Amino acid sequence: MSQDIIRDFERVSTELVKQAEEFQAAILADVAGRRGAMHGRIQALRPRMKVAGPALTVEVRPGDNLMIHAAIALAKPGDVLVIDGKADQTSALMGTIMMTACRHLGIAGVIVDGAVRDSLEIDEMDFPVFSVGTNPNGPTKSIGGRIGHPISCGGVTVNAGDFVLADADGIVVVERAKLPGLIPAAHKKVEDEANRIAQIKQGKTAASWLVSSLRAAGVLKEGEEL
């Protein structure tokens, strides 16, 4: 096997995926230190789409999808294809045929820093796809790339086997080894936010930290109130 293809790597476990996939991407991004979120240019093809699982990383040259075909052939059920397409929007890297193959093989979804096409048919399939946009141009299939290596996708480093979660807000990446420690924090974050929303509905709309932060920023003098 070519050194450009890493076939074997440790994936985040199925059990951890089940525990983490219930959260919003925003919750995981917050408890991960407000980092790991991809650039907002990569968005759900439709807002209802959501996907979670271990990343199968792919790097391609702009406008060429040869290595994506290879990655589909190597993927395991539950994998999420995470593709560094260099943010190119001049041609689509994937369409209905490839997405149908992904779905048939049990691939959980596709995240591509590039364009796709056949968006209406993908919508009808209800297969989770996140991309920079769409373009009707087809790709070439002739230039080598890499599979299973670290990539940069949407400005975030993604290692094969890392946990990725994508929803209507965008995509967050969590390093495989860090995910177990974040799940309790995510549960607490959800509980804290629910409590805060309940307080707001009771009329306590001002954040408890607001005045002290305004003083620290020099907006209010000591002893001043809003």
MIDOSE-1310 file (N, C-alpha, C; in nm, 2 decimals, decimal comma, always signed):
residues 226
msqd	+0,08/-0,12/+0,00/+0,00/+0,00/+0,00/+0,09/+0,12/+0,00; +0,05/+0,22/-0,08/+0,13/+0,34/-0,09/+0,14/+0,41/+0,05; +0,25/+0,48/+0,07/+0,27/+0,56/+0,20/+0,17/+0,67/+0,20; +0,11/+0,71/+0,09/+0,01/+0,82/+0,09/-0,12/+0,77/+0,15
iird	-0,14/+0,64/+0,17/-0,26/+0,59/+0,23/-0,23/+0,52/+0,36; -0,28/+0,57/+0,47/-0,27/+0,50/+0,60/-0,41/+0,42/+0,62; -0,40/+0,29/+0,61/-0,52/+0,21/+0,62/-0,57/+0,19/+0,76; -0,47/+0,17/+0,85/-0,51/+0,13/+0,99/-0,48/+0,24/+1,08
ferv	-0,57/+0,29/+1,16/-0,56/+0,39/+1,26/-0,67/+0,37/+1,36; -0,64/+0,42/+1,49/-0,74/+0,40/+1,59/-0,85/+0,50/+1,58; -0,97/+0,45/+1,58/-1,09/+0,54/+1,57/-1,15/+0,56/+1,71; -1,21/+0,68/+1,73/-1,29/+0,70/+1,85/-1,40/+0,59/+1,85
stel	-1,42/+0,53/+1,97/-1,51/+0,41/+1,98/-1,65/+0,44/+1,95; -1,72/+0,34/+1,91/-1,86/+0,35/+1,88/-1,94/+0,39/+2,00; -1,90/+0,35/+2,12/-1,97/+0,38/+2,24/-1,96/+0,53/+2,27; -1,84/+0,59/+2,25/-1,81/+0,73/+2,27/-1,89/+0,81/+2,17
vkqa	-1,90/+0,76/+2,05/-1,97/+0,83/+1,95/-2,12/+0,84/+1,99; -2,17/+0,74/+2,04/-2,31/+0,74/+2,08/-2,34/+0,84/+2,20; -2,24/+0,84/+2,29/-2,25/+0,94/+2,40/-2,24/+1,08/+2,36; -2,15/+1,11/+2,26/-2,12/+1,25/+2,22/-2,22/+1,30/+2,12
eefq	-2,28/+1,21/+2,04/-2,36/+1,26/+1,92/-2,49/+1,33/+1,97; -2,53/+1,32/+2,09/-2,65/+1,38/+2,14/-2,63/+1,53/+2,16; -2,51/+1,58/+2,17/-2,48/+1,72/+2,19/-2,49/+1,80/+2,07; -2,51/+1,93/+2,08/-2,49/+2,03/+1,97/-2,35/+2,05/+1,95
aail	-2,31/+2,09/+1,83/-2,17/+2,12/+1,80/-2,13/+2,24/+1,89; -2,22/+2,33/+1,92/-2,18/+2,45/+2,00/-2,14/+2,41/+2,14; -2,21/+2,31/+2,20/-2,18/+2,26/+2,33/-2,04/+2,20/+2,34; -2,01/+2,12/+2,24/-1,88/+2,06/+2,24/-1,77/+2,16/+2,22
adva	-1,79/+2,26/+2,13/-1,69/+2,36/+2,10/-1,67/+2,44/+2,23; -1,77/+2,47/+2,31/-1,76/+2,55/+2,43/-1,67/+2,47/+2,53; -1,71/+2,34/+2,56/-1,63/+2,27/+2,66/-1,49/+2,23/+2,61; -1,47/+2,24/+2,48/-1,33/+2,21/+2,43/-1,25/+2,34/+2,43
grrg	-1,30/+2,44/+2,50/-1,22/+2,57/+2,51/-1,24/+2,66/+2,39; -1,36/+2,66/+2,33/-1,39/+2,74/+2,22/-1,29/+2,73/+2,11; -1,26/+2,60/+2,08/-1,17/+2,57/+1,97/-1,21/+2,44/+1,90; -1,16/+2,42/+1,78/-1,20/+2,30/+1,71/-1,31/+2,31/+1,61
amhg	-1,37/+2,43/+1,61/-1,48/+2,45/+1,51/-1,42/+2,50/+1,38; -1,47/+2,43/+1,27/-1,43/+2,46/+1,14/-1,48/+2,60/+1,09; -1,42/+2,66/+0,99/-1,46/+2,79/+0,94/-1,61/+2,77/+0,89; -1,68/+2,88/+0,91/-1,82/+2,88/+0,88/-1,86/+2,87/+0,73
riqa	-1,75/+2,87/+0,65/-1,78/+2,85/+0,51/-1,83/+2,71/+0,48; -1,80/+2,61/+0,57/-1,85/+2,48/+0,55/-1,98/+2,46/+0,63; -2,09/+2,44/+0,56/-2,22/+2,44/+0,62/-2,30/+2,32/+0,57; -2,40/+2,28/+0,65/-2,49/+2,18/+0,61/-2,56/+2,21/+0,48
lrpr	-2,57/+2,11/+0,40/-2,64/+2,13/+0,27/-2,79/+2,16/+0,30; -2,84/+2,11/+0,41/-2,97/+2,14/+0,46/-2,96/+2,15/+0,61; -3,03/+2,25/+0,67/-3,01/+2,27/+0,82/-3,04/+2,15/+0,91; -3,13/+2,06/+0,86/-3,17/+1,95/+0,94/-3,06/+1,84/+0,95
mkva	-2,96/+1,85/+0,87/-2,86/+1,74/+0,86/-2,77/+1,75/+0,98; -2,74/+1,63/+1,03/-2,64/+1,62/+1,14/-2,57/+1,49/+1,13; -2,44/+1,49/+1,16/-2,36/+1,37/+1,15/-2,25/+1,37/+1,26; -2,22/+1,25/+1,31/-2,12/+1,23/+1,41/-2,05/+1,10/+1,39
gpal	-1,91/+1,10/+1,42/-1,84/+0,98/+1,40/-1,69/+1,00/+1,39; -1,61/+0,89/+1,37/-1,47/+0,91/+1,36/-1,43/+0,96/+1,22; -1,34/+1,04/+1,21/-1,30/+1,10/+1,08/-1,21/+1,01/+1,00; -1,24/+0,99/+0,87/-1,16/+0,93/+0,77/-1,11/+1,05/+0,69
tvev	-0,98/+1,09/+0,71/-0,93/+1,21/+0,64/-0,88/+1,18/+0,50; -0,91/+1,28/+0,42/-0,87/+1,28/+0,27/-0,82/+1,41/+0,23; -0,71/+1,41/+0,16/-0,66/+1,53/+0,10/-0,65/+1,52/-0,05; -0,71/+1,62/-0,12/-0,71/+1,61/-0,27/-0,66/+1,74/-0,32
rpgd	-0,62/+1,74/-0,45/-0,59/+1,86/-0,52/-0,72/+1,93/-0,56; -0,73/+2,06/-0,56/-0,85/+2,13/-0,59/-0,91/+2,07/-0,72; -1,04/+2,04/-0,72/-1,11/+2,00/-0,84/-1,09/+1,85/-0,88; -1,02/+1,77/-0,80/-0,99/+1,63/-0,83/-1,04/+1,54/-0,72
nlmi	-1,11/+1,44/-0,76/-1,17/+1,35/-0,65/-1,12/+1,21/-0,65; -1,01/+1,18/-0,72/-0,96/+1,05/-0,73/-0,94/+0,98/-0,59; -0,89/+1,06/-0,49/-0,86/+1,00/-0,36/-0,99/+0,98/-0,28; -1,09/+1,06/-0,32/-1,22/+1,04/-0,25/-1,28/+0,90/-0,28
haai	-1,27/+0,87/-0,41/-1,31/+0,73/-0,45/-1,24/+0,62/-0,38; -1,11/+0,64/-0,36/-1,03/+0,55/-0,29/-1,07/+0,54/-0,14; -1,10/+0,66/-0,08/-1,14/+0,66/+0,06/-1,27/+0,59/+0,08; -1,36/+0,61/-0,02/-1,49/+0,54/-0,01/-1,47/+0,39/+0,00
alak	-1,38/+0,34/-0,09/-1,35/+0,20/-0,09/-1,29/+0,14/+0,04; -1,22/+0,23/+0,11/-1,14/+0,19/+0,23/-1,22/+0,22/+0,36; -1,33/+0,29/+0,35/-1,40/+0,34/+0,47/-1,47/+0,22/+0,54; -1,48/+0,24/+0,67/-1,56/+0,14/+0,76/-1,69/+0,21/+0,79
pgdv	-1,79/+0,12/+0,81/-1,93/+0,17/+0,85/-1,91/+0,27/+0,98; -1,98/+0,38/+0,97/-1,98/+0,48/+1,08/-1,88/+0,59/+1,05; -1,78/+0,57/+0,96/-1,68/+0,67/+0,93/-1,75/+0,80/+0,88; -1,69/+0,91/+0,90/-1,73/+1,04/+0,84/-1,61/+1,08/+0,75
lvid	-1,64/+1,09/+0,62/-1,54/+1,14/+0,53/-1,51/+1,29/+0,56; -1,39/+1,32/+0,59/-1,35/+1,46/+0,61/-1,25/+1,50/+0,51; -1,28/+1,59/+0,42/-1,20/+1,61/+0,29/-1,15/+1,75/+0,29; -1,02/+1,76/+0,28/-0,95/+1,89/+0,25/-0,95/+1,91/+0,10
gkad	-1,05/+1,99/+0,06/-1,06/+2,02/-0,09/-1,01/+2,16/-0,12; -0,93/+2,22/-0,02/-0,87/+2,35/-0,04/-0,97/+2,46/-0,06; -1,09/+2,44/-0,01/-1,20/+2,54/-0,02/-1,23/+2,58/-0,16; -1,20/+2,50/-0,26/-1,22/+2,53/-0,40/-1,37/+2,51/-0,43
qtsa	-1,42/+2,61/-0,50/-1,56/+2,61/-0,54/-1,58/+2,61/-0,70; -1,48/+2,58/-0,77/-1,49/+2,59/-0,92/-1,54/+2,46/-0,98; -1,55/+2,35/-0,90/-1,61/+2,23/-0,95/-1,65/+2,14/-0,83; -1,75/+2,06/-0,84/-1,79/+1,97/-0,74/-1,70/+1,85/-0,72
lmgt	-1,68/+1,81/-0,60/-1,60/+1,69/-0,57/-1,68/+1,57/-0,56; -1,81/+1,58/-0,53/-1,89/+1,47/-0,51/-2,04/+1,50/-0,55; -2,11/+1,40/-0,59/-2,25/+1,42/-0,63/-2,33/+1,29/-0,59; -2,45/+1,28/-0,65/-2,54/+1,17/-0,62/-2,48/+1,03/-0,62
immt	-2,40/+1,00/-0,72/-2,35/+0,87/-0,74/-2,26/+0,83/-0,62; -2,17/+0,92/-0,59/-2,07/+0,89/-0,48/-2,15/+0,89/-0,34; -2,24/+0,98/-0,33/-2,31/+0,99/-0,20/-2,40/+0,86/-0,18; -2,45/+0,81/-0,29/-2,53/+0,68/-0,28/-2,44/+0,57/-0,24
acrh	-2,32/+0,56/-0,30/-2,22/+0,46/-0,26/-2,19/+0,47/-0,11; -2,17/+0,60/-0,06/-2,13/+0,62/+0,08/-2,24/+0,57/+0,17; -2,37/+0,60/+0,13/-2,48/+0,56/+0,21/-2,49/+0,40/+0,21; -2,47/+0,34/+0,10/-2,49/+0,20/+0,09/-2,38/+0,13/+0,17
lgia	-2,26/+0,19/+0,18/-2,15/+0,13/+0,26/-2,16/+0,16/+0,41; -2,25/+0,24/+0,45/-2,27/+0,27/+0,59/-2,18/+0,39/+0,64; -2,13/+0,46/+0,54/-2,05/+0,58/+0,58/-2,15/+0,68/+0,64; -2,12/+0,74/+0,75/-2,22/+0,82/+0,83/-2,25/+0,96/+0,76
gviv	-2,15/+1,01/+0,69/-2,17/+1,14/+0,62/-2,05/+1,20/+0,56; -2,06/+1,31/+0,50/-1,94/+1,37/+0,43/-1,93/+1,52/+0,48; -1,80/+1,55/+0,51/-1,77/+1,69/+0,53/-1,66/+1,73/+0,43; -1,68/+1,83/+0,35/-1,58/+1,86/+0,25/-1,56/+2,01/+0,24
dgav	-1,43/+2,05/+0,25/-1,39/+2,19/+0,23/-1,38/+2,21/+0,08; -1,49/+2,21/+0,02/-1,50/+2,22/-0,13/-1,65/+2,21/-0,17; -1,68/+2,20/-0,29/-1,82/+2,20/-0,34/-1,87/+2,06/-0,37; -2,00/+2,05/-0,38/-2,07/+1,93/-0,42/-2,17/+1,97/-0,52
rdsl	-2,24/+1,87/-0,58/-2,35/+1,89/-0,67/-2,46/+1,79/-0,65; -2,56/+1,80/-0,73/-2,68/+1,72/-0,72/-2,75/+1,74/-0,58; -2,75/+1,87/-0,54/-2,80/+1,90/-0,41/-2,94/+1,86/-0,38; -3,03/+1,87/-0,48/-3,17/+1,83/-0,46/-3,18/+1,68/-0,44
eide	-3,11/+1,60/-0,51/-3,11/+1,46/-0,50/-3,05/+1,42/-0,37; -2,95/+1,48/-0,32/-2,89/+1,45/-0,19/-2,99/+1,49/-0,08; -3,06/+1,59/-0,10/-3,16/+1,63/-0,01/-3,27/+1,52/+0,00; -3,31/+1,47/-0,11/-3,41/+1,37/-0,11/-3,36/+1,24/-0,04
mdfp	-3,23/+1,21/-0,06/-3,17/+1,10/+0,01/-3,16/+1,12/+0,16; -3,16/+1,24/+0,20/-3,14/+1,28/+0,34/-3,01/+1,22/+0,40; -2,90/+1,23/+0,32/-2,77/+1,19/+0,35/-2,69/+1,31/+0,40; -2,63/+1,31/+0,52/-2,57/+1,43/+0,58/-2,45/+1,47/+0,50
vfsv	-2,45/+1,59/+0,44/-2,34/+1,65/+0,36/-2,32/+1,79/+0,41; -2,19/+1,82/+0,43/-2,15/+1,96/+0,47/-2,04/+2,00/+0,37; -2,06/+2,12/+0,31/-1,97/+2,16/+0,20/-1,96/+2,31/+0,20; -1,87/+2,37/+0,12/-1,86/+2,51/+0,10/-1,97/+2,57/+0,01
gtnp	-2,03/+2,48/-0,06/-2,13/+2,52/-0,15/-2,15/+2,42/-0,26; -2,21/+2,46/-0,37/-2,24/+2,37/-0,48/-2,19/+2,43/-0,61; -2,16/+2,34/-0,71/-2,12/+2,38/-0,84/-2,15/+2,27/-0,94; -2,21/+2,29/-1,05/-2,25/+2,19/-1,14/-2,13/+2,12/-1,21
ngpt	-2,02/+2,19/-1,22/-1,90/+2,13/-1,29/-1,86/+2,00/-1,22; -1,82/+1,90/-1,30/-1,77/+1,78/-1,25/-1,62/+1,79/-1,23; -1,56/+1,70/-1,14/-1,42/+1,70/-1,11/-1,34/+1,62/-1,21; -1,21/+1,63/-1,20/-1,12/+1,54/-1,27/-1,09/+1,42/-1,17
ksig	-1,03/+1,31/-1,22/-1,01/+1,19/-1,14/-0,87/+1,14/-1,17; -0,77/+1,23/-1,16/-0,64/+1,19/-1,22/-0,52/+1,22/-1,13; -0,54/+1,29/-1,01/-0,43/+1,35/-0,94/-0,43/+1,28/-0,80; -0,31/+1,23/-0,76/-0,30/+1,17/-0,63/-0,32/+1,26/-0,51
grig	-0,34/+1,20/-0,40/-0,35/+1,28/-0,27/-0,32/+1,18/-0,16; -0,38/+1,21/-0,04/-0,35/+1,13/+0,07/-0,48/+1,09/+0,15; -0,47/+0,98/+0,22/-0,58/+0,92/+0,30/-0,53/+0,88/+0,43; -0,59/+0,92/+0,54/-0,56/+0,88/+0,67/-0,45/+0,96/+0,74
hpis	-0,40/+1,06/+0,67/-0,30/+1,15/+0,72/-0,36/+1,27/+0,79; -0,29/+1,35/+0,87/-0,35/+1,47/+0,93/-0,38/+1,57/+0,81; -0,49/+1,64/+0,82/-0,53/+1,74/+0,72/-0,57/+1,87/+0,79; -0,58/+1,97/+0,71/-0,64/+2,09/+0,76/-0,77/+2,11/+0,68
cggv	-0,88/+2,11/+0,75/-1,01/+2,12/+0,69/-1,09/+2,24/+0,76; -1,12/+2,34/+0,69/-1,19/+2,45/+0,75/-1,10/+2,52/+0,85; -0,97/+2,52/+0,84/-0,88/+2,58/+0,93/-0,85/+2,50/+1,06; -0,90/+2,38/+1,06/-0,88/+2,30/+1,18/-0,80/+2,17/+1,15
tvna	-0,70/+2,14/+1,23/-0,63/+2,01/+1,21/-0,72/+1,89/+1,24; -0,73/+1,80/+1,15/-0,81/+1,68/+1,18/-0,72/+1,56/+1,16; -0,71/+1,47/+1,26/-0,64/+1,35/+1,25/-0,73/+1,23/+1,22; -0,69/+1,14/+1,15/-0,78/+1,02/+1,12/-0,82/+0,96/+1,26
gdfv	-0,94/+0,93/+1,28/-0,99/+0,87/+1,40/-1,04/+0,97/+1,50; -1,02/+1,10/+1,48/-1,07/+1,20/+1,57/-1,23/+1,20/+1,56; -1,29/+1,26/+1,66/-1,44/+1,27/+1,66/-1,48/+1,40/+1,59; -1,57/+1,39/+1,50/-1,63/+1,50/+1,44/-1,78/+1,50/+1,46
lada	-1,83/+1,62/+1,48/-1,98/+1,64/+1,50/-2,02/+1,76/+1,42; -2,12/+1,74/+1,33/-2,16/+1,86/+1,25/-2,31/+1,87/+1,25; -2,36/+1,99/+1,27/-2,50/+2,02/+1,27/-2,53/+2,15/+1,20; -2,65/+2,21/+1,22/-2,69/+2,33/+1,15/-2,59/+2,45/+1,18
dgiv	-2,52/+2,44/+1,29/-2,43/+2,55/+1,33/-2,29/+2,54/+1,26; -2,26/+2,42/+1,23/-2,12/+2,40/+1,17/-2,06/+2,27/+1,22; -1,93/+2,26/+1,22/-1,86/+2,14/+1,25/-1,76/+2,16/+1,36; -1,75/+2,07/+1,45/-1,65/+2,08/+1,56/-1,57/+1,94/+1,56
vver	-1,44/+1,96/+1,58/-1,35/+1,84/+1,58/-1,29/+1,83/+1,72; -1,30/+1,71/+1,78/-1,24/+1,68/+1,91/-1,14/+1,57/+1,89; -1,02/+1,59/+1,94/-0,91/+1,49/+1,94/-0,96/+1,36/+2,01; -0,93/+1,25/+1,95/-0,98/+1,12/+2,00/-0,96/+1,10/+2,14
aklp	-0,83/+1,13/+2,19/-0,80/+1,11/+2,33/-0,87/+1,20/+2,42; -0,91/+1,32/+2,38/-0,97/+1,42/+2,46/-1,12/+1,40/+2,48; -1,19/+1,33/+2,39/-1,33/+1,32/+2,39/-1,39/+1,26/+2,53; -1,33/+1,15/+2,58/-1,39/+1,10/+2,70/-1,40/+1,20/+2,82
glip	-1,30/+1,29/+2,83/-1,30/+1,39/+2,93/-1,40/+1,50/+2,91; -1,44/+1,52/+2,79/-1,53/+1,63/+2,76/-1,68/+1,60/+2,78; -1,71/+1,47/+2,78/-1,85/+1,43/+2,78/-1,92/+1,48/+2,92; -1,86/+1,45/+3,03/-1,92/+1,50/+3,16/-1,93/+1,66/+3,16
aahk	-1,83/+1,73/+3,10/-1,84/+1,87/+3,10/-1,95/+1,92/+3,00; -1,98/+1,84/+2,90/-2,08/+1,87/+2,80/-2,22/+1,86/+2,87; -2,24/+1,75/+2,95/-2,36/+1,73/+3,02/-2,39/+1,85/+3,12; -2,28/+1,89/+3,19/-2,30/+2,00/+3,28/-2,33/+2,13/+3,21
kved	-2,27/+2,15/+3,09/-2,30/+2,27/+3,01/-2,44/+2,27/+2,97; -2,50/+2,16/+2,93/-2,64/+2,15/+2,89/-2,73/+2,19/+3,01; -2,69/+2,13/+3,12/-2,77/+2,16/+3,25/-2,77/+2,31/+3,29; -2,64/+2,36/+3,28/-2,63/+2,50/+3,32/-2,71/+2,59/+3,23
eanr	-2,70/+2,56/+3,10/-2,77/+2,65/+3,00/-2,93/+2,64/+3,02; -2,97/+2,52/+3,05/-3,12/+2,50/+3,08/-3,16/+2,58/+3,20; -3,07/+2,58/+3,30/-3,11/+2,66/+3,42/-3,11/+2,81/+3,39; -3,01/+2,85/+3,31/-3,00/+2,99/+3,28/-3,12/+3,04/+3,20
iaqi	-3,17/+2,96/+3,11/-3,29/+2,99/+3,03/-3,41/+3,00/+3,12; -3,42/+2,91/+3,21/-3,53/+2,91/+3,31/-3,53/+3,04/+3,39; -3,41/+3,09/+3,43/-3,40/+3,21/+3,50/-3,44/+3,33/+3,42; -3,40/+3,33/+3,29/-3,44/+3,44/+3,20/-3,60/+3,44/+3,18
kqgk	-3,66/+3,33/+3,18/-3,80/+3,32/+3,16/-3,87/+3,37/+3,29; -3,80/+3,37/+3,40/-3,85/+3,42/+3,53/-3,82/+3,57/+3,55; -3,76/+3,63/+3,45/-3,73/+3,78/+3,45/-3,59/+3,82/+3,48; -3,51/+3,72/+3,51/-3,37/+3,75/+3,54/-3,29/+3,75/+3,41
taas	-3,30/+3,85/+3,33/-3,25/+3,86/+3,20/-3,10/+3,90/+3,20; -3,06/+3,98/+3,29/-2,92/+4,03/+3,30/-2,82/+3,92/+3,34; -2,72/+3,90/+3,27/-2,62/+3,81/+3,31/-2,55/+3,85/+3,44; -2,52/+3,75/+3,54/-2,47/+3,79/+3,67/-2,33/+3,84/+3,66
wlvs	-2,26/+3,81/+3,55/-2,12/+3,86/+3,54/-2,10/+3,99/+3,46; -2,21/+4,04/+3,41/-2,21/+4,16/+3,32/-2,14/+4,28/+3,38; -2,19/+4,32/+3,50/-2,14/+4,45/+3,56/-1,99/+4,44/+3,59; -1,95/+4,33/+3,65/-1,81/+4,31/+3,69/-1,72/+4,31/+3,56
slra	-1,77/+4,25/+3,46/-1,69/+4,25/+3,33/-1,68/+4,39/+3,27; -1,79/+4,46/+3,28/-1,79/+4,60/+3,23/-1,69/+4,69/+3,31; -1,68/+4,66/+3,44/-1,59/+4,74/+3,52/-1,44/+4,70/+3,49; -1,42/+4,57/+3,47/-1,29/+4,52/+3,43/-1,24/+4,57/+3,30
agvl	-1,34/+4,60/+3,21/-1,31/+4,65/+3,08/-1,29/+4,80/+3,08; -1,32/+4,86/+3,19/-1,31/+5,01/+3,20/-1,43/+5,08/+3,15; -1,54/+5,01/+3,12/-1,66/+5,08/+3,07/-1,74/+5,14/+3,19; -1,74/+5,07/+3,30/-1,80/+5,13/+3,42/-1,70/+5,15/+3,53
kege	-1,71/+5,26/+3,60/-1,62/+5,28/+3,71/-1,66/+5,20/+3,84; -1,57/+5,18/+3,93/-1,60/+5,11/+4,05/-1,72/+5,17/+4,12; -1,81/+5,09/+4,15/-1,93/+5,14/+4,22/-2,04/+5,18/+4,13; -2,01/+5,20/+4,00/-2,12/+5,23/+3,90/-2,20/+5,11/+3,87
el	-2,32/+5,13/+3,84/-2,41/+5,02/+3,79/-2,47/+5,06/+3,65; -2,53/+4,97/+3,59/-2,60/+4,99/+3,46/-2,73/+5,07/+3,49
